[in-house]
Amino acid sequence: MAKRPVLTRLAKRPVLTRLAKLESLPIAAVLLTLYLVFMITAPNVFTGHRIYMSFLQTIPPMLVLALGLTFVITAGEIDLSFSAVVAFAGFVFTWWYRTVGEPWSALLLAILAGALVGYINGVLVAKIGVPSIMATLAAQFFWAGLTVLLAGGASWNIKGIQDEALHGIFVGRLFGSIPAQSLWALALTVFCWFLLNRHRFGEEIMFVGDNPNVARVMGINVERTKIKLFTMNGAMAGFAAVLLTTEMNTFWTTQGEGYLLPVMAAVFIGGSSIAGGEGFVVGTFFGAYIIGSLEAGVVATGIGGYWTQLVSGLVMGASVVLNIVIGDGRLAAVSNRVRSWVTPSRDDGG
């Protein structure tokens, strides 16, 4: 009879262990806690559905960009050009639609334009050996400048896109309220998770990110793998550009500039290692919604927009720390340390 409490504790431990091993559980907990805090501090805004529909409308382009960048970071590389790709691919989409009047071919060309930029980045990095931070930084300036020149520095309106089936399919409202782009972003998240965790391409990326030399010994074509992932990242940036341009019914030459830091923050908050070899698609998903919700939440609480960066820094730091503590299996050690602080040691009593 005296052993029952011990057995009960032992029976509970596997459950806690399995929960701790769930992918990106800490980041999901941070997002849930964030929304609960906003519900308490700004109930008029966060207890209604409109704010969440707004998030489902505005966050998907950033999420799509973050998903592509997750693969690049997992491979131990970096891409700083995706914000310029959003502008360039958006221009291609808008120009073709205004010229030909056919939205589906404009969609295809925008994705191909993004893939072309990514392919060039991949060749520079993998074949020529240019460090990815330099190659993509140069690409950022080049494609952003080229877009401004091609567009004449002006924004272009495409109101006619609202009457096209493409508009309803990609950025319409399901049941009159749910933004369609949120479903596309969710579907891409599921696809990317299977690609990274259940496909040979994902395994190759992780091996390349962990140690390229070992990957070569294992028969992985490192150069080809890097070109593929940069190309995929560019294609996803092209798709994000279509979502953004179609939703706004307008193209402007700087439409991707505001995404660079938030997208990178979403990936790193999600737990992907900056050193490569480890990436978390689910973590990126929750990280994007954390970043995308912070500013609106802070403003809604009434404490002022000046607090946005401070609160963002605190939330990001807490997310990363919590993810490291649980992800590295230190949860039990931390729990024991806290218990030792709270419970007096038997030796202290003499």
C-alpha positions in Angstrom: 0.0 0.0 0.0 2.9 2.4 0.8 4.2 2.0 -2.8 1.1 3.4 -4.5 2.2 7.1 -4.4 5.5 6.1 -5.9 3.9 4.1 -8.6 1.5 6.9 -9.4 4.4 9.4 -9.8 6.2 6.9 -12.1 3.1 6.4 -14.1 2.7 10.1 -14.7 6.3 10.7 -15.8 6.0 9.1 -19.2 3.0 11.3 -20.1 5.0 14.4 -19.2 8.0 13.1 -21.1 5.9 12.5 -24.2 4.3 16.0 -23.9 7.8 17.6 -23.6 8.8 15.8 -26.8 5.9 17.1 -28.9 7.3 19.3 -31.6 7.3 23.0 -30.8 5.0 22.6 -27.7 6.8 25.5 -25.9 6.1 27.8 -28.8 2.5 26.8 -28.9 2.3 27.4 -25.2 3.8 30.9 -25.6 1.2 31.7 -28.3 -1.7 30.5 -26.2 -0.4 32.4 -23.2 0.0 35.5 -25.3 -3.6 35.4 -26.5 -4.9 34.7 -22.9 -3.0 37.8 -21.7 -4.5 39.9 -24.5 -8.0 38.6 -23.7 -7.6 39.7 -20.1 -6.0 43.1 -20.9 -8.0 43.9 -24.0 -11.3 41.9 -23.8 -13.2 44.1 -26.1 -10.8 43.2 -28.9 -9.6 39.7 -28.2 -12.8 38.1 -27.1 -14.4 38.7 -30.5 -13.6 36.9 -33.8 -12.7 39.9 -35.9 -9.2 40.3 -34.6 -8.4 36.6 -35.3 -9.9 36.9 -38.8 -7.5 39.9 -39.3 -4.6 37.7 -38.2 -5.6 35.0 -40.6 -5.7 37.6 -43.4 -2.4 39.4 -42.7 0.0 36.7 -41.3 -0.1 34.1 -44.2 2.3 35.9 -46.5 4.8 36.2 -43.7 4.2 32.5 -42.8 4.8 31.3 -46.3 8.1 33.3 -46.4 9.1 31.8 -43.0 8.4 28.3 -44.2 10.8 28.6 -47.1 13.4 30.3 -45.0 13.2 27.4 -42.4 14.6 25.0 -45.0 17.5 27.4 -45.9 18.4 27.9 -42.2 18.2 24.2 -41.5 20.8 23.7 -44.2 23.1 26.1 -42.4 22.6 28.9 -44.9 20.8 32.3 -44.9 18.7 34.1 -47.4 18.3 37.9 -47.1 16.8 38.4 -50.6 13.3 37.1 -50.1 11.9 40.5 -49.3 13.1 41.8 -52.7 11.7 38.7 -54.4 8.3 39.6 -53.0 8.5 42.9 -54.8 10.0 41.5 -58.0 7.5 38.6 -58.2 4.7 41.0 -57.3 5.7 43.2 -60.2 5.9 40.3 -62.6 2.4 39.2 -61.5 0.9 42.7 -61.9 2.6 43.5 -65.1 1.5 40.3 -66.8 -2.0 40.6 -65.6 -2.3 44.2 -66.7 -0.7 43.4 -70.1 -2.4 40.1 -70.9 -5.4 40.0 -68.5 -4.9 36.4 -67.6 -4.4 35.8 -63.8 -3.4 32.1 -63.8 -0.5 32.5 -66.1 0.5 35.6 -64.1 0.5 33.4 -61.0 2.7 30.9 -62.7 5.1 33.5 -63.9 5.4 35.1 -60.5 6.3 31.8 -58.9 8.8 31.1 -61.7 10.3 34.5 -61.3 10.8 33.8 -57.6 12.3 30.4 -58.4 14.7 32.0 -60.9 16.0 34.4 -58.2 16.4 31.5 -55.8 18.1 29.3 -58.4 20.6 32.1 -59.1 21.3 32.4 -55.4 21.8 28.7 -55.1 24.3 28.6 -58.0 26.2 31.5 -56.5 26.4 29.8 -53.1 26.7 26.1 -54.1 28.7 26.2 -57.3 30.8 29.4 -57.1 31.2 29.3 -53.3 30.0 32.8 -52.4 28.9 32.9 -48.7 25.1 32.9 -48.7 24.9 36.1 -46.5 26.9 38.0 -49.2 25.2 36.4 -52.2 21.7 37.0 -51.0 22.5 40.5 -49.6 23.7 41.5 -53.1 20.6 39.9 -54.6 18.4 41.9 -52.2 19.8 45.2 -53.5 19.9 44.0 -57.1 16.3 42.7 -57.4 14.9 45.5 -55.3 16.6 48.1 -57.5 15.5 46.3 -60.7 11.9 46.2 -59.5 11.9 50.0 -58.9 13.4 50.6 -62.4 10.9 48.3 -64.1 7.9 49.8 -62.3 9.2 53.4 -62.6 9.0 53.7 -58.9 5.2 53.8 -59.0 2.5 51.6 -57.5 0.2 49.8 -59.9 -3.5 49.1 -59.2 -5.2 45.9 -60.4 -8.8 46.3 -59.2 -10.0 44.0 -61.9 -8.4 41.1 -60.1 -11.3 41.1 -57.7 -13.6 39.8 -60.4 -11.3 36.8 -61.2 -11.8 33.3 -59.9 -8.1 33.4 -58.7 -9.0 36.2 -56.2 -11.7 34.2 -54.6 -9.7 31.0 -54.5 -6.6 32.4 -52.9 -7.7 35.4 -50.9 -11.5 35.1 -50.8 -13.6 34.6 -47.7 -14.7 31.0 -46.8 -18.2 31.1 -45.3 -18.0 34.9 -45.6 -15.4 35.3 -42.9 -12.4 32.9 -43.0 -9.6 34.2 -45.3 -8.7 31.7 -47.9 -5.0 32.5 -47.7 -4.9 31.2 -44.2 -6.0 27.7 -45.5 -3.3 27.9 -48.2 -0.7 28.8 -45.6 -1.9 25.9 -43.4 -1.7 23.4 -46.3 1.8 24.6 -47.1 2.8 24.1 -43.5 1.6 20.5 -43.5 3.3 19.9 -46.9 6.6 21.4 -45.6 6.5 19.4 -42.4 6.2 16.1 -44.4 8.9 17.3 -46.8 11.3 18.1 -44.0 10.5 15.2 -41.6 9.3 12.4 -43.8 11.0 12.9 -47.2 14.6 12.2 -48.3 15.0 15.8 -49.4 14.4 16.9 -45.8 16.9 14.3 -44.5 19.5 15.6 -47.0 18.9 19.2 -45.9 19.5 18.3 -42.2 22.6 16.3 -43.0 24.0 19.2 -45.1 23.2 21.6 -42.3 24.8 19.4 -39.7 28.1 18.7 -41.6 28.4 19.1 -45.4 31.6 16.9 -45.5 29.9 14.0 -43.8 26.9 14.5 -46.1 29.2 14.1 -49.1 30.6 10.9 -47.6 27.1 9.6 -47.3 26.5 10.1 -51.0 24.5 13.4 -50.8 25.0 15.9 -53.6 25.4 18.9 -51.4 25.6 21.4 -54.2 22.4 20.2 -55.9 20.6 20.1 -52.5 21.5 23.7 -51.8 20.4 24.8 -55.3 17.1 23.0 -54.8 16.3 24.6 -51.4 17.2 28.1 -52.6 15.0 27.6 -55.6 12.2 26.4 -53.5 12.6 29.4 -51.1 12.4 31.7 -54.1 9.3 30.0 -55.4 7.6 30.3 -52.1 8.5 34.0 -51.9 6.8 34.3 -55.3 3.7 32.7 -54.0 3.7 35.0 -51.0 3.9 37.9 -53.4 0.8 36.8 -55.2 -1.1 36.4 -52.0 -0.1 39.9 -50.9 -0.6 41.6 -54.2 -4.0 40.0 -54.8 -5.3 40.7 -51.3 -4.3 44.4 -51.6 -5.3 44.7 -55.3 -2.2 46.8 -55.6 1.5 46.4 -56.3 4.1 48.7 -54.8 7.8 48.6 -55.2 8.6 48.2 -51.5 5.9 45.7 -50.6 8.4 43.1 -49.2 10.6 45.4 -47.1 8.7 45.0 -43.9 9.1 41.2 -43.8 12.8 40.7 -43.5 13.2 40.8 -39.7 9.7 39.5 -38.7 10.2 36.4 -40.9 13.7 35.7 -39.5 12.3 36.2 -36.0 9.5 33.7 -36.7 12.0 31.0 -37.8 14.4 31.4 -34.9 11.6 31.7 -32.3 10.3 28.4 -33.8 13.4 26.7 -32.7 15.4 26.3 -36.0 19.1 26.3 -35.2 21.1 29.2 -36.6 24.0 26.8 -37.0 22.0 24.5 -39.2 21.1 20.8 -38.9 17.8 21.3 -37.1 14.6 22.9 -38.2 11.0 23.0 -37.0 8.2 23.7 -39.4 5.5 23.6 -36.7 7.6 26.0 -34.6 7.8 28.4 -37.5 4.0 28.3 -37.9 3.5 29.3 -34.2 6.4 31.7 -34.4 4.8 33.6 -37.3 1.5 34.0 -35.4 3.4 35.2 -32.3 5.2 37.8 -34.3 2.2 38.7 -36.4 0.0 39.2 -33.3 2.3 41.2 -31.0 1.9 44.7 -32.4 -1.9 44.6 -32.6 -2.1 43.0 -29.2 0.1 45.5 -27.5 -1.7 48.5 -29.1 -5.1 46.9 -28.2 -4.1 46.8 -24.5 -3.8 50.5 -24.5 -0.3 50.8 -23.1 0.9 52.5 -26.3 2.7 51.5 -29.5 6.1 52.6 -28.0 6.0 49.4 -25.9 5.7 47.1 -29.0 9.5 46.5 -29.5 10.1 46.0 -25.8 7.3 43.5 -25.4 8.3 41.8 -28.6 11.8 41.4 -27.3 10.6 39.9 -24.0 8.2 37.5 -25.8 10.9 36.4 -28.3 13.5 35.9 -25.5 11.0 33.9 -23.4 10.0 31.7 -26.4 13.6 30.9 -27.3 14.6 30.1 -23.7 11.6 27.9 -23.1 12.2 26.1 -26.4 15.8 25.4 -25.5 15.0 24.3 -22.0 12.3 21.8 -23.1 13.8 20.9 -26.4 17.2 19.9 -24.9 15.5 17.7 -22.4 16.4 20.0 -19.4 12.8 20.2 -18.2 13.3 17.5 -15.5 16.6 19.1 -14.4 14.9 22.5 -14.1 12.0 21.0 -12.2 14.3 19.3 -9.7 16.3 22.5 -9.2 13.1 24.5 -8.5 11.9 21.7 -6.1 15.3 21.9 -4.3 14.8 25.6 -3.9 11.3 25.2 -2.5 11.7 22.1 -0.4 14.3 22.3 2.4 17.0 19.7 2.3 17.0 17.1 5.1 20.6 17.9 5.8 19.7 21.5 6.7 17.8 20.4 9.7 20.8 18.9 11.3 
